[in-house]
Amino acid sequence: MIDTLKIKLFCDGADLTAIRKMAAHHWVAGFTTNPTLMRVAGVTDYASFAREVLELIPDRPVSFEVFADDFDEMERQAMAIASWGANVNVKIPVTNTRREFAGPLIQRLSSAGVVVNVTAIFTEAQTAAVAQCLSPTTPAIVSVFAGRVADTGRDPVPVMRSCLKILEARPSAQLLWASPREPLNIYQADELGCHIITATPDMLGKLSLAGKDLDEFSLETVTMFYDAAQASGFSI
């Protein structure tokens, strides 16, 4: 079933053991991480961690994110990160914490040939503004946080459909469905024509359930509950 998907599957995380395991799968087309995931994984040396990841993943795109809030410092970090390897994508937040649009920085980096992954995008308007800043010839990723849009009670599918339409003017840019909440989102993104979706190793692992017989799945679930009750020694 995985091989029938047209969308590129990226693995999102910062645990080196999980990254090594996912790298063994030919269908994992790339990797992403961010400062929050790195902190959860206990990473304390950013550059050392990144180089370990790149040793494991020399042949597929890997996105590392800047962590400054000042655009000049973001640019310095972005150029340093980009120098780590030809397969490195540099994640730039669409704004800083002061709501200032990162457009001028995105434009400078993209014009310089840096493959940016513009992240934390939530709206069509943000996507349109970012598209205007991307070089027509430099590859780029536009990461729209569809899962977090869904967390607000909004259907992300129309948003993603509109973003795809917007990016037609930038054929070198790829739309990434970020922060999926369930494996169904992978199939939704694939059906829409999104170029990439990034998901945790646990969620990617659930793709093995595709097409599973539901009666059999029901029985397995009943058995799981029964076994847990027996192991607990419950009585009434």
C-alpha positions as CSV (number, residue, x, y, z in Angstrom):
1,M,0.0,0.0,0.0
2,I,2.9,2.4,0.8
3,D,4.3,2.0,-2.6
4,T,1.1,3.1,-4.2
5,L,1.3,6.5,-2.5
6,K,2.4,9.4,-4.7
7,I,3.2,11.7,-1.8
8,K,6.7,11.8,-0.4
9,L,6.8,10.5,3.2
10,F,9.2,12.4,5.5
11,C,10.0,11.2,9.1
12,D,9.7,13.9,11.8
13,G,11.7,13.5,15.0
14,A,15.0,13.8,16.8
15,D,15.6,10.4,18.3
16,L,18.7,9.0,16.6
17,T,17.7,5.4,17.2
18,A,14.3,6.0,15.5
19,I,15.9,7.9,12.7
20,R,18.4,5.1,12.0
21,K,15.5,2.6,12.0
22,M,13.4,4.7,9.6
23,A,16.4,5.4,7.3
24,A,16.4,1.7,6.5
25,H,13.0,2.0,4.8
26,H,13.3,2.9,1.1
27,W,9.9,4.6,1.2
28,V,11.0,7.2,3.7
29,A,12.0,10.0,1.3
30,G,13.3,12.6,3.8
31,F,13.6,13.7,7.4
32,T,12.6,16.8,9.4
33,T,13.2,18.0,12.9
34,N,12.8,21.2,15.0
35,P,14.1,22.6,18.3
36,T,11.1,21.4,20.3
37,L,11.6,17.8,19.1
38,M,15.4,18.1,19.8
39,R,14.8,19.3,23.3
40,V,12.4,16.4,24.0
41,A,15.1,14.0,22.7
42,G,17.6,15.5,25.0
43,V,19.8,17.1,22.4
44,T,22.2,19.7,23.8
45,D,24.7,20.2,21.0
46,Y,22.9,21.3,17.9
47,A,25.7,21.0,15.4
48,S,27.0,17.7,16.7
49,F,23.5,16.2,16.6
50,A,22.9,17.5,13.0
51,R,26.2,15.9,11.8
52,E,25.2,12.6,13.4
53,V,21.9,12.7,11.5
54,L,23.6,13.6,8.2
55,E,26.0,10.6,8.7
56,L,23.0,8.4,8.9
57,I,21.1,10.2,6.1
58,P,23.6,11.2,3.4
59,D,21.3,10.7,0.4
60,R,17.9,12.2,1.4
61,P,16.8,15.7,2.3
62,V,17.0,16.6,6.0
63,S,15.5,19.8,7.4
64,F,17.1,21.6,10.3
65,E,15.6,24.8,11.8
66,V,17.2,28.1,12.8
67,F,16.4,29.1,16.4
68,A,17.1,32.8,16.5
69,D,14.4,35.5,16.7
70,D,16.4,38.2,15.0
71,F,16.5,38.0,11.3
72,D,20.2,38.9,10.9
73,E,21.1,36.1,13.3
74,M,18.6,33.7,11.6
75,E,20.4,34.4,8.3
76,R,23.8,33.7,9.9
77,Q,22.5,30.4,11.3
78,A,20.8,29.5,8.0
79,M,24.0,29.9,6.0
80,A,25.9,27.8,8.6
81,I,23.3,25.1,8.5
82,A,23.1,25.0,4.7
83,S,26.9,24.5,4.6
84,W,26.6,21.1,6.4
85,G,25.6,19.2,3.3
86,A,24.0,19.3,-0.1
87,N,21.0,17.5,1.2
88,V,20.3,20.0,4.0
89,N,17.1,22.1,3.9
90,V,17.0,25.1,6.2
91,K,13.7,25.7,8.1
92,I,12.8,29.3,8.5
93,P,9.7,30.3,10.5
94,V,7.2,32.4,8.6
95,T,7.4,35.1,11.3
96,N,9.5,35.7,14.4
97,T,7.9,36.0,17.8
98,R,7.2,39.7,17.2
99,R,4.9,38.8,14.3
100,E,7.4,40.2,11.8
101,F,7.2,38.5,8.4
102,A,10.3,36.6,7.4
103,G,9.8,37.4,3.7
104,P,12.9,39.5,3.1
105,L,15.1,36.8,4.7
106,I,13.4,34.1,2.8
107,Q,14.0,36.0,-0.4
108,R,17.7,36.5,0.2
109,L,18.3,32.9,1.1
110,S,16.2,31.5,-1.8
111,S,18.0,33.9,-4.2
112,A,21.3,32.7,-2.9
113,G,20.4,29.1,-3.7
114,V,19.6,28.0,-0.2
115,V,16.8,25.4,-0.1
116,V,14.5,26.8,2.5
117,N,11.7,25.0,4.3
118,V,9.4,27.8,5.4
119,T,7.6,26.5,8.5
120,A,4.7,27.3,10.9
121,I,2.4,28.4,8.1
122,F,-1.3,28.2,8.9
123,T,-3.1,30.3,6.2
124,E,-3.5,30.7,2.5
125,A,-2.4,34.4,2.9
126,Q,0.8,33.4,4.5
127,T,1.4,30.8,1.7
128,A,0.8,33.5,-0.9
129,A,3.2,35.9,0.8
130,V,5.9,33.2,1.0
131,A,5.5,32.2,-2.6
132,Q,6.2,35.8,-3.7
133,C,9.6,35.6,-1.9
134,L,10.8,32.3,-3.3
135,S,13.2,32.2,-6.3
136,P,11.5,30.6,-9.3
137,T,14.5,28.3,-9.8
138,T,15.6,27.3,-6.3
139,P,13.8,24.3,-4.8
140,A,11.9,25.1,-1.6
141,I,9.4,23.5,0.8
142,V,6.3,25.3,2.1
143,S,5.2,23.7,5.4
144,V,1.5,24.3,6.2
145,F,0.5,23.0,9.7
146,A,-2.7,21.3,8.6
147,G,-2.9,19.2,11.8
148,R,-2.9,22.3,14.0
149,V,-5.4,24.0,11.7
150,A,-7.6,20.9,12.3
151,D,-7.1,21.3,16.1
152,T,-9.0,24.6,15.9
153,G,-12.1,22.9,14.4
154,R,-11.3,24.0,10.9
155,D,-11.2,21.5,8.0
156,P,-7.6,21.7,6.7
157,V,-8.3,20.1,3.3
158,P,-9.7,23.3,1.6
159,V,-6.8,25.2,3.0
160,M,-4.3,22.8,1.6
161,R,-6.1,22.7,-1.7
162,S,-5.9,26.5,-2.0
163,C,-2.2,26.4,-1.0
164,L,-1.5,24.0,-3.8
165,K,-3.2,26.3,-6.2
166,I,-1.1,29.3,-5.0
167,L,2.2,27.4,-5.4
168,E,1.5,26.6,-9.1
169,A,3.2,29.9,-9.7
170,R,6.3,28.5,-8.0
171,P,6.8,25.0,-9.6
172,S,10.1,24.6,-7.8
173,A,8.3,24.7,-4.4
174,Q,6.7,21.8,-2.8
175,L,3.8,21.8,-0.4
176,L,4.3,19.9,2.9
177,W,1.4,18.8,5.1
178,A,2.8,19.3,8.6
179,S,1.7,18.0,12.0
180,P,-0.7,15.2,10.8
181,R,-2.9,13.8,13.6
182,E,-3.6,10.4,12.2
183,P,-2.6,8.1,9.3
184,L,-5.9,9.1,7.5
185,N,-4.2,12.5,7.0
186,I,-1.5,10.8,4.9
187,Y,-4.1,9.5,2.5
188,Q,-6.0,12.8,2.5
189,A,-2.8,14.6,1.6
190,D,-1.9,12.1,-1.1
191,E,-5.4,12.4,-2.7
192,L,-5.1,16.2,-2.7
193,G,-1.8,16.1,-4.5
194,C,0.4,17.5,-1.7
195,H,4.0,16.9,-2.5
196,I,5.2,15.9,1.0
197,I,3.9,14.9,4.4
198,T,6.0,14.6,7.5
199,A,5.0,12.3,10.3
200,T,6.4,10.7,13.4
201,P,7.9,7.2,13.3
202,D,4.9,5.9,15.2
203,M,2.4,7.3,12.7
204,L,4.4,6.1,9.7
205,G,4.5,2.6,11.3
206,K,0.7,2.5,11.3
207,L,0.7,2.5,7.5
208,S,1.2,-1.2,7.8
209,L,-2.5,-1.3,8.8
210,A,-3.7,-0.1,5.4
211,G,-6.5,-2.3,4.1
212,K,-6.5,-4.5,7.2
213,D,-9.7,-6.6,7.6
214,L,-11.9,-4.8,10.1
215,D,-13.5,-7.9,11.5
216,E,-10.1,-9.3,12.3
217,F,-9.0,-5.9,13.8
218,S,-12.1,-6.0,16.0
219,L,-11.3,-9.5,17.3
220,E,-7.7,-8.4,18.0
221,T,-9.0,-5.5,20.0
222,V,-11.4,-7.7,22.0
223,T,-8.5,-10.1,22.7
224,M,-6.3,-7.3,23.8
225,F,-8.9,-6.1,26.4
226,Y,-9.5,-9.7,27.6
227,D,-5.7,-10.4,28.0
228,A,-5.3,-7.1,29.9
229,A,-8.1,-8.0,32.3
230,Q,-6.7,-11.5,32.9
231,A,-3.2,-10.2,33.5
232,S,-4.6,-7.7,36.0
233,G,-6.4,-10.5,37.9
234,F,-9.7,-8.5,38.0
235,S,-12.7,-10.0,39.8
236,I,-16.2,-8.8,40.7
